[in-house]
């Protein structure tokens, strides 16, 4: 997937103008946008969070994950 790198120069703006409305409309965000938030909030934490995802078994569908969260 091609991404215009200029829009990521200001992550806060990207998150507020693109990720936030998508999450509001869809109720979920993709992994890429999730990690944009992680990098924006705490860049040092991105490796730790990625490892935590690797350590956990994955669900087959988004609905499975949603059911576990609720």
KASUL-V116148 format. One line per field, one symbol per residue. burial: 1 if it has 16 or more other C-alpha atoms within 10 Angstrom, else 0. A space follows every 50 residues. Layout:
BEGIN
burial->???
END
This chain:
BEGIN
burial->00000000001001100011010000000000101111000000010000 00000000000000000000
END
